[in-house]
């Protein structure tokens, strides 16, 4: 495991060792921490407003986690500054396992490359619990404005109509925004960004004709695709989505390596004791795999992952490196 991941996962042991000076004492302290958890209600911070993906995942698992640990679990929305306020709150929380966060690719990867100093380090300041869910984006067009029905047709249209290739997103630095930046870099095309206040507004803008193309989250666009108001061109997952089985992947369409997911993960403060982190991991992954919770998330377009902390830590670092390259190539900065 790379250095930062080891530091996050083992910081509890190191802190205990520094306090006691002896490894046996550190181990004893760790066991005491584990046996004392949970000692009071657990708060799940959500860095966005109610109704978004982070909130959906947090509320989907909260009741099941509560049942598993025998203490109340409270979901607290702290929506501000692209998730930075909630992330700083988590980083500064007492590392005893009573405050965790369910947050997005934006909070745990993109902010680190979009801002010079978001006020927290998504690797150093947090201990990974699990990658919770992933969902692909879908490249959709307004069928009233764009005649294309597949990728070659869309690329031809974009090259023939450079002044009309506006793309709607849920905001600057969002997953749909950066997915389009990666797409245009891979295809040698250009598209003018039309940021909105959120995913719902972006879709409204697209249907109204203000931006004829966009990448949007799978769950957001499925109803509009089924109604015929948006036409799907490709999905960014490695395999076709069961919600839109007729839509090819980007890789099938000829874009080698074009696999993009928007994702949600669970994190704790960096210095949480390792035994407590293990119990948090068990509680959260059990909730995600629950036979009532998992199908509900899957029906909304999410693939449940619920993997190990180590797997998520490696995935997170790879995502940060990947999107840093995209952002630097595109010259995007939110400072």
C-alpha positions as CSV (number, residue, x, y, z in Angstrom):
1,X,0.0,0.0,0.0
2,X,1.4,3.5,-0.8
3,X,2.7,5.7,2.0
4,X,-0.4,7.9,2.4
5,X,-2.7,4.9,2.7
6,X,-0.6,3.3,5.3
7,X,-0.4,6.6,7.2
8,X,-4.2,7.0,7.2
9,X,-4.9,3.4,8.2
10,X,-2.2,3.2,10.9
11,X,-2.4,6.7,12.3
12,X,-4.5,5.4,15.2
13,X,-1.8,2.9,16.2
14,X,0.9,5.6,15.9
15,X,-0.9,8.1,18.0
16,X,-1.6,5.5,20.7
17,X,2.1,4.4,20.6
18,X,3.2,8.0,21.0
19,X,1.0,8.5,24.0
20,X,2.0,5.4,25.8
21,X,5.5,4.7,24.5
22,X,5.1,0.9,24.4
23,X,3.4,-1.3,21.8
24,X,1.5,-3.4,24.4
25,X,0.0,-0.3,25.9
26,X,-0.9,0.9,22.4
27,X,-2.7,-2.4,21.7
28,X,-4.5,-2.2,25.0
29,X,-5.6,1.4,24.2
30,X,-6.9,0.2,20.8
31,X,-9.0,-2.6,22.3
32,X,-10.4,-0.1,24.8
33,X,-11.4,2.2,22.0
34,X,-13.1,-0.7,20.1
35,X,-15.0,-1.9,23.1
36,X,-16.2,1.6,23.8
37,X,-17.6,2.1,20.3
38,X,-20.4,3.1,19.8
39,X,-20.8,5.0,23.0
40,X,-23.3,7.5,21.7
41,X,-25.2,8.3,18.4
42,X,-23.2,8.2,15.2
43,X,-23.4,11.1,12.7
44,X,-23.1,10.5,9.0
45,X,-22.1,13.8,7.4
46,X,-23.4,14.5,3.9
47,X,-21.6,17.3,2.1
48,X,-24.5,18.2,-0.1
49,X,-28.2,19.1,0.1
50,X,-30.9,16.4,0.6
51,X,-31.9,14.4,-2.5
52,X,-28.5,14.2,-4.1
53,X,-26.5,11.0,-4.6
54,X,-24.5,11.3,-1.4
55,X,-27.7,11.9,0.6
56,X,-29.5,9.0,-1.1
57,X,-26.7,6.6,-0.2
58,X,-26.3,7.9,3.4
59,X,-30.0,7.6,4.1
60,X,-30.3,4.3,2.5
61,X,-27.8,2.8,4.9
62,X,-28.4,4.8,8.0
63,X,-31.3,2.7,9.4
64,X,-29.5,-0.6,8.7
65,X,-26.3,0.7,10.4
66,X,-28.3,1.8,13.3
67,X,-29.8,-1.6,13.7
68,X,-26.4,-3.2,13.5
69,X,-24.7,-1.1,16.1
70,X,-27.5,-0.5,18.5
71,X,-27.1,3.3,18.6
72,X,-29.0,6.1,16.7
73,X,-27.5,7.1,13.4
74,X,-28.2,10.7,12.3
75,X,-27.7,12.0,8.8
76,X,-26.5,15.6,8.8
77,X,-26.4,17.6,5.6
78,X,-23.7,20.3,5.4
79,X,-24.0,21.7,1.9
80,X,-21.5,24.4,1.0
81,X,-18.4,25.1,-1.1
82,X,-18.5,22.0,-3.2
83,X,-18.4,19.8,-0.1
84,X,-15.3,21.5,1.4
85,X,-17.1,22.7,4.6
86,X,-18.3,19.2,5.5
87,X,-14.9,17.7,4.6
88,X,-13.1,20.1,6.9
89,X,-15.6,19.3,9.6
90,X,-14.9,15.6,9.3
91,X,-11.1,16.1,9.2
92,X,-11.4,18.1,12.5
93,X,-13.8,15.7,14.2
94,X,-12.8,13.6,17.2
95,X,-11.4,10.3,15.7
96,X,-13.5,8.0,17.8
97,X,-15.8,6.6,15.1
98,X,-18.8,8.6,16.0
99,X,-18.6,10.9,13.0
100,X,-18.1,9.6,9.5
101,X,-19.0,11.0,6.0
102,X,-20.6,9.6,2.8
103,X,-19.3,11.8,0.1
104,X,-18.7,11.9,-3.7
105,X,-15.9,11.8,-6.2
106,X,-15.9,15.6,-6.0
107,X,-15.2,15.7,-2.3
108,X,-12.8,12.8,-2.1
109,X,-10.9,13.3,-5.4
110,X,-11.9,16.3,-7.6
111,X,-11.6,19.1,-5.1
112,X,-8.0,18.1,-4.5
113,X,-7.1,18.9,-8.2
114,X,-9.5,21.8,-8.8
115,X,-8.5,23.9,-5.8
116,X,-5.0,24.9,-4.7
117,X,-6.1,24.5,-1.1
118,X,-9.5,23.1,-0.4
119,X,-8.7,23.1,3.3
120,X,-8.2,19.4,3.7
121,X,-6.3,16.6,2.1
122,X,-8.6,13.8,0.9
123,X,-5.9,11.1,1.4
124,X,-4.0,12.3,4.5
125,X,-6.9,13.6,6.5
126,X,-9.3,10.6,6.3
127,X,-9.3,6.9,6.9
128,X,-11.1,4.9,4.2
129,X,-14.1,2.8,5.2
130,X,-15.3,1.6,1.8
131,X,-16.1,2.6,-1.8
132,X,-19.9,2.5,-1.4
133,X,-21.4,2.7,-4.9
134,X,-20.5,3.7,-8.5
135,X,-22.6,4.9,-11.3
136,X,-21.7,5.7,-14.9
137,X,-22.5,8.9,-16.8
138,X,-24.5,8.8,-20.0
139,X,-23.8,10.9,-23.1
140,X,-27.2,12.2,-24.2
141,X,-28.3,14.6,-26.9
142,X,-31.5,16.6,-27.4
143,X,-33.1,14.8,-30.4
144,X,-34.7,18.0,-31.6
145,X,-31.3,19.6,-32.2
146,X,-28.9,16.8,-32.8
147,X,-29.7,14.2,-35.5
148,X,-26.9,11.8,-34.4
149,X,-27.9,8.3,-33.0
150,X,-24.4,7.0,-32.4
151,X,-20.9,8.2,-31.6
152,X,-19.6,8.6,-35.2
153,X,-22.7,10.6,-36.0
154,X,-22.3,12.8,-32.9
155,X,-18.6,13.5,-33.6
156,X,-19.5,14.5,-37.2
157,X,-22.2,16.8,-35.9
158,X,-19.8,18.4,-33.3
159,X,-17.1,19.0,-35.9
160,X,-19.6,20.5,-38.4
161,X,-21.3,22.7,-35.8
162,X,-18.6,24.0,-33.4
163,X,-20.7,27.0,-32.5
164,X,-23.6,24.8,-31.4
165,X,-21.8,22.2,-29.3
166,X,-22.9,23.5,-25.9
167,X,-22.9,21.0,-23.0
168,X,-24.9,21.2,-19.8
169,X,-23.6,20.1,-16.5
170,X,-24.5,20.2,-12.8
171,X,-21.7,22.7,-12.2
172,X,-18.0,23.6,-12.8
173,X,-15.8,20.8,-11.7
174,X,-18.6,18.3,-11.5
175,X,-18.2,14.7,-12.7
176,X,-20.2,15.5,-15.9
177,X,-18.1,18.5,-16.6
178,X,-14.8,16.6,-16.3
179,X,-16.2,13.6,-18.2
180,X,-16.9,16.0,-21.2
181,X,-13.4,17.4,-20.9
182,X,-11.9,13.9,-21.0
183,X,-14.2,13.1,-24.0
184,X,-13.2,16.1,-26.0
185,X,-9.5,15.4,-25.3
186,X,-9.9,11.9,-26.5
187,X,-11.9,12.7,-29.6
188,X,-10.3,16.0,-30.6
189,X,-13.5,17.9,-30.5
190,X,-14.6,21.0,-28.7
191,X,-17.7,21.8,-26.6
192,X,-18.7,25.0,-24.7
193,X,-19.6,24.5,-21.1
194,X,-23.0,25.6,-19.7
195,X,-22.9,25.0,-16.0
196,X,-26.1,24.8,-14.0
197,X,-27.1,24.7,-10.3
198,X,-27.5,21.0,-10.2
199,X,-28.2,17.9,-12.2
200,X,-32.0,18.5,-12.5
201,X,-31.4,22.0,-13.8
202,X,-28.8,20.8,-16.3
203,X,-31.3,18.3,-17.8
204,X,-34.0,21.1,-17.9
205,X,-31.5,23.3,-19.8
206,X,-30.7,20.5,-22.3
207,X,-34.4,19.7,-23.0
208,X,-35.2,23.4,-23.4
209,X,-32.5,23.6,-26.1
210,X,-29.9,25.7,-24.3
211,X,-27.3,23.0,-24.5
212,X,-27.9,20.1,-26.9
213,X,-25.4,17.6,-25.6
214,X,-24.3,16.5,-22.1
215,X,-23.0,13.8,-19.9
216,X,-25.3,13.1,-17.0
217,X,-25.6,10.6,-14.2
218,X,-27.4,7.4,-15.2
219,X,-30.1,7.7,-12.6
220,X,-30.8,11.3,-13.6
221,X,-31.4,10.7,-17.3
222,X,-33.1,7.3,-17.4
223,X,-36.7,8.7,-17.1
224,X,-36.1,11.3,-19.9
225,X,-34.5,8.7,-22.2
226,X,-37.5,6.5,-21.7
227,X,-39.8,9.4,-22.5
228,X,-37.9,10.1,-25.7
229,X,-36.9,13.6,-24.5
230,X,-33.2,12.7,-24.5
231,X,-31.4,10.3,-26.8
232,X,-28.5,8.3,-25.4
233,X,-25.3,7.8,-27.4
234,X,-23.1,5.9,-25.0
235,X,-22.7,5.0,-21.3
236,X,-19.3,5.4,-19.6
237,X,-19.2,2.1,-17.6
238,X,-17.1,-0.9,-18.6
239,X,-20.3,-2.9,-19.3
240,X,-23.7,-1.9,-20.5
241,X,-26.2,-0.8,-17.8
242,X,-29.2,-3.0,-17.1
243,X,-31.3,0.2,-16.9
244,X,-30.3,1.0,-20.5
245,X,-29.3,-2.3,-22.0
246,X,-29.6,-1.1,-25.6
247,X,-27.0,1.7,-25.1
248,X,-23.4,0.8,-26.0
249,X,-20.5,1.6,-23.8
250,X,-17.9,4.2,-24.8
251,X,-15.4,1.3,-25.2
252,X,-17.8,-0.5,-27.5
253,X,-18.2,2.7,-29.5
254,X,-14.5,2.9,-30.2
255,X,-13.2,5.0,-27.3
256,X,-10.4,2.8,-25.9
257,X,-10.1,3.2,-22.2
258,X,-13.1,5.6,-21.8
259,X,-14.5,4.3,-18.6
260,X,-15.7,6.8,-16.1
261,X,-17.8,6.4,-13.0
262,X,-19.2,8.9,-10.5
263,X,-18.9,7.4,-7.1
264,X,-19.8,7.7,-3.4
265,X,-17.5,6.5,-0.5
266,X,-17.6,6.4,3.3
267,X,-14.7,7.9,5.2
268,X,-13.7,8.5,8.9
269,X,-11.2,10.9,10.4
270,X,-7.6,9.8,9.8
271,X,-6.7,8.9,13.4
272,X,-9.6,6.6,14.1
273,X,-8.4,3.5,15.9
274,X,-8.0,0.5,13.6
275,X,-10.4,-1.8,15.5
276,X,-13.1,0.9,15.4
277,X,-12.4,1.4,11.6
278,X,-12.9,-2.4,11.2
279,X,-16.2,-2.2,13.0
280,X,-17.3,0.8,10.9
281,X,-16.4,-1.1,7.8
282,X,-18.4,-4.1,8.8
283,X,-21.4,-1.9,9.7
284,X,-21.4,0.1,6.5
285,X,-20.7,-2.8,4.1
286,X,-23.4,-4.9,5.8
287,X,-25.9,-2.1,5.3
288,X,-24.9,-1.6,1.7
289,X,-25.4,-5.3,0.9
290,X,-28.6,-5.6,2.9
291,X,-31.3,-7.4,0.7
292,X,-33.6,-4.4,1.0
293,X,-31.0,-1.7,0.6
294,X,-28.9,-3.0,-2.3
295,X,-31.9,-3.5,-4.8
296,X,-33.1,0.0,-3.9
297,X,-29.8,1.5,-4.8
298,X,-29.4,-0.6,-7.9
299,X,-32.9,0.4,-9.1
300,X,-31.7,4.1,-8.8
301,X,-28.7,3.4,-11.1
302,X,-26.0,2.6,-8.5
303,X,-23.7,-0.4,-8.5
304,X,-23.0,-1.5,-4.9
305,X,-19.3,-2.0,-4.3
306,X,-18.9,-2.3,-0.5
307,X,-15.2,-3.4,-0.8
308,X,-12.2,-3.3,1.5
309,X,-10.7,-0.1,2.9
310,X,-7.4,-1.0,1.1
311,X,-9.2,-1.4,-2.3
312,X,-10.9,2.0,-1.9
313,X,-7.7,3.7,-0.8
314,X,-5.9,2.5,-4.0
315,X,-8.9,3.4,-6.2
316,X,-9.1,6.9,-4.6
317,X,-5.4,7.7,-5.3
318,X,-5.8,6.4,-8.9
319,X,-8.8,8.7,-9.4
320,X,-7.0,11.7,-8.1
321,X,-4.1,11.1,-10.4
322,X,-6.3,10.5,-13.4
323,X,-8.4,13.6,-13.0
324,X,-5.4,15.8,-12.2
325,X,-4.1,15.0,-15.7
326,X,-7.5,15.9,-17.2
327,X,-7.8,19.1,-15.3
328,X,-4.3,20.2,-16.1
329,X,-4.7,19.5,-19.8
330,X,-8.0,21.5,-19.8
331,X,-6.6,24.3,-17.7
332,X,-9.5,24.2,-15.2
333,X,-9.1,25.9,-11.8
334,X,-11.7,27.0,-9.3
335,X,-9.4,29.3,-7.3
